[in-house]
Structure formats: structure tokens, C-alpha cells
Amino acid sequence: MNDEFNPVNNDEILSLNHQDIGRQLNLSSHGFADLQIKAENFVEVIKRRLIVKDSQGQSLFDKGINCQVIKLDAPGWQKGRLRARVVLEFCPDEPELPQ
């Protein structure tokens, strides 16, 4: 089995088992066992389910939320904003054969 994950492009289509993950994200499968969704839409679904905002209403996935960090190379706490990115990666069960 291959353990090399590569980023998924936003325009690529994912096929997910509805029982495993689709139901948890409230995705409609229209009665099918699997659901197909564009990668960029799947990222948006994940973001909606993980709505995180600070007291000023800033979103973790947009402009970032206010926070403080202790960095190893800086003295004390450093104020700033924290932003998260969702990156989808795919690892094929079988490696691609060179053509």
C-alpha cells in the first residue's frame, strides 16, 4: 500500500461513503450509499460544520481569530491572529504505473 499523500485540486470530484462521513456532515445522498462532491465544496462543508469565531465575529477560516502565541525564538507572548486552512490530500491504494 502507498503512503504518499498528494493535494487534491479544487475541481476534482470526491466519492465518499455516506454512512462513514456524509451523514456526519449532514450531506444528502438522495438514498445512495455513496455521494459525489467537488473538492472545493467539500472543504466549504467542513468549514461550515466547524464554525469558529472570536468575540469580534472573525472567522477562523477567513481573516483569522485573535490569539496569543509563545514562539520559541521570541520573548513572551506575541499577539496576532490565527487562521486555519483545510487541505484535502489523497493517497491511492495502488501507486500509478509509469506510462
Backbone as XML, in Angstrom:
<?xml version="1.0"?>
<chain id="A" units="angstrom">
  <residue number="1" name="MET">
    <atom name="N" x="0.837" y="-1.176" z="0.000"/>
    <atom name="CA" x="0.000" y="0.000" z="0.000"/>
    <atom name="C" x="0.883" y="1.241" z="0.000"/>
  </residue>
  <residue number="2" name="ASN">
    <atom name="N" x="0.453" y="2.247" z="-0.708"/>
    <atom name="CA" x="1.160" y="3.509" z="-0.849"/>
    <atom name="C" x="0.831" y="4.417" z="0.336"/>
  </residue>
  <residue number="3" name="ASP">
    <atom name="N" x="1.813" y="5.141" z="0.868"/>
    <atom name="CA" x="1.574" y="6.086" z="1.959"/>
    <atom name="C" x="1.898" y="7.513" z="1.552"/>
  </residue>
  <residue number="4" name="GLU">
    <atom name="N" x="1.945" y="7.781" z="0.257"/>
    <atom name="CA" x="2.269" y="9.117" z="-0.231"/>
    <atom name="C" x="0.989" y="9.880" z="-0.548"/>
  </residue>
  <residue number="5" name="PHE">
    <atom name="N" x="0.704" y="10.890" z="0.264"/>
    <atom name="CA" x="-0.484" y="11.714" z="0.062"/>
    <atom name="C" x="-0.120" y="12.915" z="-0.801"/>
  </residue>
  <residue number="6" name="ASN">
    <atom name="N" x="-1.028" y="13.284" z="-1.701"/>
    <atom name="CA" x="-0.850" y="14.439" z="-2.565"/>
    <atom name="C" x="-2.087" y="15.312" z="-2.471"/>
  </residue>
  <residue number="7" name="PRO">
    <atom name="N" x="-1.918" y="16.641" z="-2.593"/>
    <atom name="CA" x="-3.076" y="17.540" z="-2.512"/>
    <atom name="C" x="-4.106" y="17.227" z="-3.596"/>
  </residue>
  <residue number="8" name="VAL">
    <atom name="N" x="-5.367" y="17.434" z="-3.234"/>
    <atom name="CA" x="-6.479" y="17.279" z="-4.170"/>
    <atom name="C" x="-6.807" y="18.659" z="-4.722"/>
  </residue>
  <residue number="9" name="ASN">
    <atom name="N" x="-6.952" y="18.771" z="-6.036"/>
    <atom name="CA" x="-7.316" y="20.042" z="-6.658"/>
    <atom name="C" x="-8.783" y="20.360" z="-6.386"/>
  </residue>
  <residue number="10" name="ASN">
    <atom name="N" x="-9.106" y="21.648" z="-6.296"/>
    <atom name="CA" x="-10.473" y="22.084" z="-6.001"/>
    <atom name="C" x="-11.502" y="21.559" z="-6.989"/>
  </residue>
  <residue number="11" name="ASP">
    <atom name="N" x="-11.125" y="21.363" z="-8.249"/>
    <atom name="CA" x="-12.075" y="20.938" z="-9.278"/>
    <atom name="C" x="-12.260" y="19.427" z="-9.341"/>
  </residue>
  <residue number="12" name="GLU">
    <atom name="N" x="-11.507" y="18.671" z="-8.570"/>
    <atom name="CA" x="-11.628" y="17.217" z="-8.612"/>
    <atom name="C" x="-12.855" y="16.765" z="-7.832"/>
  </residue>
  <residue number="13" name="ILE">
    <atom name="N" x="-13.396" y="15.626" z="-8.237"/>
    <atom name="CA" x="-14.619" y="15.091" z="-7.644"/>
    <atom name="C" x="-14.263" y="13.979" z="-6.662"/>
  </residue>
  <residue number="14" name="LEU">
    <atom name="N" x="-14.863" y="14.034" z="-5.480"/>
    <atom name="CA" x="-14.667" y="13.022" z="-4.453"/>
    <atom name="C" x="-15.898" y="12.136" z="-4.401"/>
  </residue>
  <residue number="15" name="SER">
    <atom name="N" x="-15.716" y="10.865" z="-4.158"/>
    <atom name="CA" x="-16.812" y="9.943" z="-3.913"/>
    <atom name="C" x="-16.639" y="9.417" z="-2.497"/>
  </residue>
  <residue number="16" name="LEU">
    <atom name="N" x="-17.588" y="9.740" z="-1.628"/>
    <atom name="CA" x="-17.495" y="9.400" z="-0.214"/>
    <atom name="C" x="-18.637" y="8.482" z="0.180"/>
  </residue>
  <residue number="17" name="ASN">
    <atom name="N" x="-18.354" y="7.569" z="1.095"/>
    <atom name="CA" x="-19.394" y="6.705" z="1.618"/>
    <atom name="C" x="-20.276" y="7.532" z="2.545"/>
  </residue>
  <residue number="18" name="HIS">
    <atom name="N" x="-21.565" y="7.553" z="2.258"/>
    <atom name="CA" x="-22.480" y="8.374" z="3.049"/>
    <atom name="C" x="-22.532" y="7.925" z="4.499"/>
  </residue>
  <residue number="19" name="GLN">
    <atom name="N" x="-22.518" y="6.608" z="4.751"/>
    <atom name="CA" x="-22.569" y="6.095" z="6.118"/>
    <atom name="C" x="-21.349" y="6.551" z="6.914"/>
  </residue>
  <residue number="20" name="ASP">
    <atom name="N" x="-20.160" y="6.514" z="6.297"/>
    <atom name="CA" x="-18.921" y="6.828" z="7.006"/>
    <atom name="C" x="-18.784" y="8.303" z="7.342"/>
  </residue>
  <residue number="21" name="ILE">
    <atom name="N" x="-19.009" y="9.180" z="6.366"/>
    <atom name="CA" x="-18.706" y="10.598" z="6.580"/>
    <atom name="C" x="-19.842" y="11.526" z="6.179"/>
  </residue>
  <residue number="22" name="GLY">
    <atom name="N" x="-20.563" y="11.194" z="5.135"/>
    <atom name="CA" x="-21.618" y="12.080" z="4.639"/>
    <atom name="C" x="-22.682" y="12.387" z="5.665"/>
  </residue>
  <residue number="23" name="ARG">
    <atom name="N" x="-23.088" y="11.395" z="6.411"/>
    <atom name="CA" x="-24.122" y="11.589" z="7.433"/>
    <atom name="C" x="-23.631" y="12.524" z="8.531"/>
  </residue>
  <residue number="24" name="GLN">
    <atom name="N" x="-22.363" y="12.392" z="8.924"/>
    <atom name="CA" x="-21.806" y="13.247" z="9.979"/>
    <atom name="C" x="-21.772" y="14.715" z="9.574"/>
  </residue>
  <residue number="25" name="LEU">
    <atom name="N" x="-21.630" y="14.961" z="8.277"/>
    <atom name="CA" x="-21.569" y="16.334" z="7.775"/>
    <atom name="C" x="-22.919" y="16.834" z="7.270"/>
  </residue>
  <residue number="26" name="ASN">
    <atom name="N" x="-23.982" y="16.050" z="7.512"/>
    <atom name="CA" x="-25.334" y="16.401" z="7.062"/>
    <atom name="C" x="-25.419" y="16.593" z="5.554"/>
  </residue>
  <residue number="27" name="LEU">
    <atom name="N" x="-24.700" y="15.771" z="4.814"/>
    <atom name="CA" x="-24.756" y="15.807" z="3.359"/>
    <atom name="C" x="-25.834" y="14.856" z="2.878"/>
  </residue>
  <residue number="28" name="SER">
    <atom name="N" x="-26.633" y="15.293" z="1.947"/>
    <atom name="CA" x="-27.703" y="14.456" z="1.411"/>
    <atom name="C" x="-27.142" y="13.513" z="0.357"/>
  </residue>
  <residue number="29" name="SER">
    <atom name="N" x="-27.507" y="12.244" z="0.457"/>
    <atom name="CA" x="-27.053" y="11.260" z="-0.528"/>
    <atom name="C" x="-28.188" y="10.860" z="-1.462"/>
  </residue>
  <residue number="30" name="HIS">
    <atom name="N" x="-29.396" y="11.413" z="-1.222"/>
    <atom name="CA" x="-30.582" y="11.090" z="-2.028"/>
    <atom name="C" x="-30.811" y="9.581" z="-2.075"/>
  </residue>
  <residue number="31" name="GLY">
    <atom name="N" x="-30.518" y="8.904" z="-0.969"/>
    <atom name="CA" x="-30.762" y="7.474" z="-0.862"/>
    <atom name="C" x="-29.640" y="6.581" z="-1.374"/>
  </residue>
  <residue number="32" name="PHE">
    <atom name="N" x="-28.597" y="7.164" z="-1.954"/>
    <atom name="CA" x="-27.485" y="6.367" z="-2.475"/>
    <atom name="C" x="-26.471" y="6.097" z="-1.365"/>
  </residue>
  <residue number="33" name="ALA">
    <atom name="N" x="-25.745" y="4.987" z="-1.479"/>
    <atom name="CA" x="-24.732" y="4.631" z="-0.479"/>
    <atom name="C" x="-23.546" y="5.583" z="-0.542"/>
  </residue>
  <residue number="34" name="ASP">
    <atom name="N" x="-23.190" y="6.039" z="-1.739"/>
    <atom name="CA" x="-22.070" y="6.964" z="-1.919"/>
    <atom name="C" x="-22.593" y="8.306" z="-2.391"/>
  </residue>
  <residue number="35" name="LEU">
    <atom name="N" x="-21.833" y="9.342" z="-2.115"/>
    <atom name="CA" x="-22.179" y="10.661" z="-2.637"/>
    <atom name="C" x="-20.949" y="11.235" z="-3.313"/>
  </residue>
  <residue number="36" name="GLN">
    <atom name="N" x="-21.177" y="12.000" z="-4.357"/>
    <atom name="CA" x="-20.088" y="12.637" z="-5.082"/>
    <atom name="C" x="-20.173" y="14.137" z="-4.828"/>
  </residue>
  <residue number="37" name="ILE">
    <atom name="N" x="-19.006" y="14.723" z="-4.578"/>
    <atom name="CA" x="-18.948" y="16.148" z="-4.278"/>
    <atom name="C" x="-17.625" y="16.706" z="-4.781"/>
  </residue>
  <residue number="38" name="LYS">
    <atom name="N" x="-17.676" y="17.918" z="-5.299"/>
    <atom name="CA" x="-16.478" y="18.604" z="-5.758"/>
    <atom name="C" x="-15.612" y="18.935" z="-4.537"/>
  </residue>
  <residue number="39" name="ALA">
    <atom name="N" x="-14.305" y="18.807" z="-4.666"/>
    <atom name="CA" x="-13.392" y="19.001" z="-3.539"/>
    <atom name="C" x="-13.586" y="20.359" z="-2.870"/>
  </residue>
  <residue number="40" name="GLU">
    <atom name="N" x="-13.718" y="21.432" z="-3.663"/>
    <atom name="CA" x="-13.869" y="22.758" z="-3.064"/>
    <atom name="C" x="-15.176" y="22.863" z="-2.282"/>
  </residue>
  <residue number="41" name="ASN">
    <atom name="N" x="-16.232" y="22.169" z="-2.715"/>
    <atom name="CA" x="-17.489" y="22.171" z="-1.983"/>
    <atom name="C" x="-17.366" y="21.388" z="-0.677"/>
  </residue>
  <residue number="42" name="PHE">
    <atom name="N" x="-16.596" y="20.302" z="-0.709"/>
    <atom name="CA" x="-16.379" y="19.505" z="0.500"/>
    <atom name="C" x="-15.642" y="20.332" z="1.554"/>
  </residue>
  <residue number="43" name="VAL">
    <atom name="N" x="-14.665" y="21.115" z="1.128"/>
    <atom name="CA" x="-13.936" y="21.989" z="2.053"/>
    <atom name="C" x="-14.901" y="22.988" z="2.692"/>
  </residue>
  <residue number="44" name="GLU">
    <atom name="N" x="-15.803" y="23.565" z="1.897"/>
    <atom name="CA" x="-16.775" y="24.524" z="2.425"/>
    <atom name="C" x="-17.710" y="23.867" z="3.433"/>
  </residue>
  <residue number="45" name="VAL">
    <atom name="N" x="-18.111" y="22.622" z="3.180"/>
    <atom name="CA" x="-18.961" y="21.894" z="4.118"/>
    <atom name="C" x="-18.227" y="21.715" z="5.447"/>
  </residue>
  <residue number="46" name="ILE">
    <atom name="N" x="-16.959" y="21.338" z="5.385"/>
    <atom name="CA" x="-16.167" y="21.157" z="6.606"/>
    <atom name="C" x="-16.082" y="22.474" z="7.373"/>
  </residue>
  <residue number="47" name="LYS">
    <atom name="N" x="-15.834" y="23.564" z="6.676"/>
    <atom name="CA" x="-15.744" y="24.876" z="7.325"/>
    <atom name="C" x="-17.058" y="25.253" z="8.008"/>
  </residue>
  <residue number="48" name="ARG">
    <atom name="N" x="-18.186" y="24.995" z="7.338"/>
    <atom name="CA" x="-19.490" y="25.328" z="7.925"/>
    <atom name="C" x="-19.748" y="24.527" z="9.198"/>
  </residue>
  <residue number="49" name="ARG">
    <atom name="N" x="-19.326" y="23.275" z="9.204"/>
    <atom name="CA" x="-19.536" y="22.432" z="10.383"/>
    <atom name="C" x="-18.607" y="22.831" z="11.530"/>
  </residue>
  <residue number="50" name="LEU">
    <atom name="N" x="-17.509" y="23.487" z="11.213"/>
    <atom name="CA" x="-16.528" y="23.892" z="12.222"/>
    <atom name="C" x="-16.515" y="25.410" z="12.374"/>
  </residue>
  <residue number="51" name="ILE">
    <atom name="N" x="-17.683" y="26.005" z="12.501"/>
    <atom name="CA" x="-17.764" y="27.462" z="12.630"/>
    <atom name="C" x="-17.075" y="27.878" z="13.924"/>
  </residue>
  <residue number="52" name="VAL">
    <atom name="N" x="-16.005" y="28.629" z="13.786"/>
    <atom name="CA" x="-15.247" y="29.116" z="14.934"/>
    <atom name="C" x="-15.036" y="30.608" z="14.743"/>
  </residue>
  <residue number="53" name="LYS">
    <atom name="N" x="-15.591" y="31.394" z="15.671"/>
    <atom name="CA" x="-15.451" y="32.851" z="15.595"/>
    <atom name="C" x="-15.016" y="33.382" z="16.953"/>
  </residue>
  <residue number="54" name="ASP">
    <atom name="N" x="-14.269" y="34.482" z="16.913"/>
    <atom name="CA" x="-13.873" y="35.117" z="18.173"/>
    <atom name="C" x="-14.937" y="36.134" z="18.597"/>
  </residue>
  <residue number="55" name="SER">
    <atom name="N" x="-14.669" y="36.872" z="19.660"/>
    <atom name="CA" x="-15.659" y="37.813" z="20.197"/>
    <atom name="C" x="-15.993" y="38.949" z="19.227"/>
  </residue>
  <residue number="56" name="GLN">
    <atom name="N" x="-15.110" y="39.234" z="18.272"/>
    <atom name="CA" x="-15.387" y="40.260" z="17.264"/>
    <atom name="C" x="-16.066" y="39.670" z="16.023"/>
  </residue>
  <residue number="57" name="GLY">
    <atom name="N" x="-16.328" y="38.382" z="16.044"/>
    <atom name="CA" x="-17.006" y="37.749" z="14.910"/>
    <atom name="C" x="-16.076" y="37.335" z="13.784"/>
  </residue>
  <residue number="58" name="GLN">
    <atom name="N" x="-14.764" y="37.405" z="14.015"/>
    <atom name="CA" x="-13.813" y="36.990" z="12.989"/>
    <atom name="C" x="-13.821" y="35.468" z="12.880"/>
  </residue>
  <residue number="59" name="SER">
    <atom name="N" x="-13.779" y="34.973" z="11.655"/>
    <atom name="CA" x="-13.827" y="33.533" z="11.419"/>
    <atom name="C" x="-12.425" y="32.937" z="11.347"/>
  </residue>
  <residue number="60" name="LEU">
    <atom name="N" x="-12.276" y="31.754" z="11.937"/>
    <atom name="CA" x="-11.012" y="31.032" z="11.912"/>
    <atom name="C" x="-10.566" y="30.735" z="10.482"/>
  </residue>
  <residue number="61" name="PHE">
    <atom name="N" x="-11.514" y="30.531" z="9.560"/>
    <atom name="CA" x="-11.187" y="30.154" z="8.187"/>
    <atom name="C" x="-11.155" y="31.342" z="7.223"/>
  </residue>
  <residue number="62" name="ASP">
    <atom name="N" x="-11.396" y="32.559" z="7.722"/>
    <atom name="CA" x="-11.427" y="33.726" z="6.840"/>
    <atom name="C" x="-10.258" y="34.650" z="7.163"/>
  </residue>
  <residue number="63" name="LYS">
    <atom name="N" x="-10.506" y="35.696" z="7.933"/>
    <atom name="CA" x="-9.454" y="36.645" z="8.287"/>
    <atom name="C" x="-8.652" y="36.203" z="9.499"/>
  </residue>
  <residue number="64" name="GLY">
    <atom name="N" x="-9.103" y="35.149" z="10.151"/>
    <atom name="CA" x="-8.408" y="34.663" z="11.327"/>
    <atom name="C" x="-9.050" y="35.177" z="12.600"/>
  </residue>
  <residue number="65" name="ILE">
    <atom name="N" x="-8.715" y="34.541" z="13.711"/>
    <atom name="CA" x="-9.235" y="34.939" z="15.016"/>
    <atom name="C" x="-8.094" y="35.458" z="15.878"/>
  </residue>
  <residue number="66" name="ASN">
    <atom name="N" x="-8.421" y="36.352" z="16.794"/>
    <atom name="CA" x="-7.421" y="36.916" z="17.690"/>
    <atom name="C" x="-6.885" y="35.825" z="18.609"/>
  </residue>
  <residue number="67" name="CYS">
    <atom name="N" x="-5.579" y="35.861" z="18.825"/>
    <atom name="CA" x="-4.969" y="34.884" z="19.724"/>
    <atom name="C" x="-3.616" y="35.414" z="20.191"/>
  </residue>
  <residue number="68" name="GLN">
    <atom name="N" x="-2.991" y="34.646" z="21.064"/>
    <atom name="CA" x="-1.634" y="34.906" z="21.506"/>
    <atom name="C" x="-0.844" y="33.611" z="21.382"/>
  </residue>
  <residue number="69" name="VAL">
    <atom name="N" x="0.428" y="33.749" z="21.022"/>
    <atom name="CA" x="1.286" y="32.582" z="20.819"/>
    <atom name="C" x="2.619" y="32.817" z="21.518"/>
  </residue>
  <residue number="70" name="ILE">
    <atom name="N" x="3.114" y="31.765" z="22.129"/>
    <atom name="CA" x="4.501" y="31.802" z="22.618"/>
    <atom name="C" x="5.339" y="31.120" z="21.552"/>
  </residue>
  <residue number="71" name="LYS">
    <atom name="N" x="6.230" y="31.886" z="20.938"/>
    <atom name="CA" x="7.117" y="31.344" z="19.921"/>
    <atom name="C" x="8.460" y="31.058" z="20.581"/>
  </residue>
  <residue number="72" name="LEU">
    <atom name="N" x="9.095" y="29.998" z="20.128"/>
    <atom name="CA" x="10.365" y="29.584" z="20.739"/>
    <atom name="C" x="11.461" y="30.624" z="20.592"/>
  </residue>
  <residue number="73" name="ASP">
    <atom name="N" x="11.432" y="31.413" z="19.516"/>
    <atom name="CA" x="12.507" y="32.374" z="19.270"/>
    <atom name="C" x="12.123" y="33.807" z="19.642"/>
  </residue>
  <residue number="74" name="ALA">
    <atom name="N" x="11.015" y="33.981" z="20.393"/>
    <atom name="CA" x="10.574" y="35.325" z="20.775"/>
    <atom name="C" x="10.341" y="35.362" z="22.289"/>
  </residue>
  <residue number="75" name="PRO">
    <atom name="N" x="10.577" y="36.534" z="22.892"/>
    <atom name="CA" x="10.355" y="36.646" z="24.338"/>
    <atom name="C" x="8.868" y="36.832" z="24.654"/>
  </residue>
  <residue number="76" name="GLY">
    <atom name="N" x="8.305" y="35.973" z="25.468"/>
    <atom name="CA" x="6.929" y="36.142" z="25.939"/>
    <atom name="C" x="5.865" y="35.890" z="24.882"/>
  </residue>
  <residue number="77" name="TRP">
    <atom name="N" x="4.671" y="36.306" z="25.236"/>
    <atom name="CA" x="3.516" y="36.114" z="24.365"/>
    <atom name="C" x="3.526" y="37.115" z="23.221"/>
  </residue>
  <residue number="78" name="GLN">
    <atom name="N" x="3.123" y="36.666" z="22.055"/>
    <atom name="CA" x="3.019" y="37.533" z="20.886"/>
    <atom name="C" x="1.561" y="37.550" z="20.442"/>
  </residue>
  <residue number="79" name="LYS">
    <atom name="N" x="0.967" y="38.756" z="20.365"/>
    <atom name="CA" x="-0.428" y="38.894" z="19.949"/>
    <atom name="C" x="-0.520" y="38.858" z="18.432"/>
  </residue>
  <residue number="80" name="GLY">
    <atom name="N" x="-1.632" y="38.321" z="17.943"/>
    <atom name="CA" x="-1.851" y="38.286" z="16.498"/>
    <atom name="C" x="-3.156" y="37.578" z="16.176"/>
  </residue>
  <residue number="81" name="ARG">
    <atom name="N" x="-3.222" y="37.030" z="14.986"/>
    <atom name="CA" x="-4.413" y="36.301" z="14.543"/>
    <atom name="C" x="-4.003" y="34.907" z="14.093"/>
  </residue>
  <residue number="82" name="LEU">
    <atom name="N" x="-4.925" y="33.989" z="14.273"/>
    <atom name="CA" x="-4.730" y="32.604" z="13.870"/>
    <atom name="C" x="-5.726" y="32.280" z="12.764"/>
  </residue>
  <residue number="83" name="ARG">
    <atom name="N" x="-5.225" y="31.725" z="11.668"/>
    <atom name="CA" x="-6.095" y="31.347" z="10.556"/>
    <atom name="C" x="-5.832" y="29.885" z="10.215"/>
  </residue>
  <residue number="84" name="ALA">
    <atom name="N" x="-6.903" y="29.169" z="9.913"/>
    <atom name="CA" x="-6.799" y="27.753" z="9.541"/>
    <atom name="C" x="-7.115" y="27.581" z="8.065"/>
  </residue>
  <residue number="85" name="ARG">
    <atom name="N" x="-6.473" y="26.623" z="7.463"/>
    <atom name="CA" x="-6.723" y="26.242" z="6.073"/>
    <atom name="C" x="-7.066" y="24.764" z="6.055"/>
  </residue>
  <residue number="86" name="VAL">
    <atom name="N" x="-8.025" y="24.390" z="5.231"/>
    <atom name="CA" x="-8.366" y="22.984" z="5.064"/>
    <atom name="C" x="-7.707" y="22.514" z="3.776"/>
  </residue>
  <residue number="87" name="VAL">
    <atom name="N" x="-6.865" y="21.493" z="3.883"/>
    <atom name="CA" x="-6.180" y="20.933" z="2.723"/>
    <atom name="C" x="-6.588" y="19.466" z="2.602"/>
  </residue>
  <residue number="88" name="LEU">
    <atom name="N" x="-7.145" y="19.113" z="1.455"/>
    <atom name="CA" x="-7.504" y="17.726" z="1.201"/>
    <atom name="C" x="-6.346" y="17.051" z="0.489"/>
  </residue>
  <residue number="89" name="GLU">
    <atom name="N" x="-5.967" y="15.861" z="0.970"/>
    <atom name="CA" x="-4.906" y="15.087" z="0.343"/>
    <atom name="C" x="-5.423" y="13.690" z="0.049"/>
  </residue>
  <residue number="90" name="PHE">
    <atom name="N" x="-4.894" y="13.088" z="-1.004"/>
    <atom name="CA" x="-5.335" y="11.770" z="-1.443"/>
    <atom name="C" x="-4.130" y="10.850" z="-1.575"/>
  </residue>
  <residue number="91" name="CYS">
    <atom name="N" x="-4.301" y="9.610" z="-1.125"/>
    <atom name="CA" x="-3.268" y="8.590" z="-1.246"/>
    <atom name="C" x="-3.889" y="7.388" z="-1.954"/>
  </residue>
  <residue number="92" name="PRO">
    <atom name="N" x="-3.504" y="7.105" z="-3.200"/>
    <atom name="CA" x="-4.088" y="5.959" z="-3.899"/>
    <atom name="C" x="-3.670" y="4.645" z="-3.257"/>
  </residue>
  <residue number="93" name="ASP">
    <atom name="N" x="-4.582" y="3.665" z="-3.280"/>
    <atom name="CA" x="-4.263" y="2.341" z="-2.739"/>
    <atom name="C" x="-3.124" y="1.695" z="-3.528"/>
  </residue>
  <residue number="94" name="GLU">
    <atom name="N" x="-3.138" y="1.905" z="-4.827"/>
    <atom name="CA" x="-2.100" y="1.362" z="-5.711"/>
    <atom name="C" x="-1.355" y="2.530" z="-6.347"/>
  </residue>
  <residue number="95" name="PRO">
    <atom name="N" x="-0.035" y="2.535" z="-6.306"/>
    <atom name="CA" x="0.698" y="3.622" z="-6.956"/>
    <atom name="C" x="0.493" y="3.576" z="-8.469"/>
  </residue>
  <residue number="96" name="GLU">
    <atom name="N" x="0.517" y="4.784" z="-9.061"/>
    <atom name="CA" x="0.357" y="4.856" z="-10.508"/>
    <atom name="C" x="1.591" y="4.286" z="-11.190"/>
  </residue>
  <residue number="97" name="LEU">
    <atom name="N" x="1.346" y="3.534" z="-12.240"/>
    <atom name="CA" x="2.450" y="2.959" z="-13.006"/>
    <atom name="C" x="2.905" y="3.950" z="-14.066"/>
  </residue>
  <residue number="98" name="PRO">
    <atom name="N" x="4.221" y="4.076" z="-14.270"/>
    <atom name="CA" x="4.702" y="4.988" z="-15.310"/>
    <atom name="C" x="4.255" y="4.500" z="-16.690"/>
  </residue>
  <residue number="99" name="GLN">
    <atom name="N" x="3.920" y="5.454" z="-17.550"/>
    <atom name="CA" x="3.444" y="5.086" z="-18.892"/>
    <atom name="C" x="4.561" y="5.083" z="-19.891"/>
  </residue>
</chain>
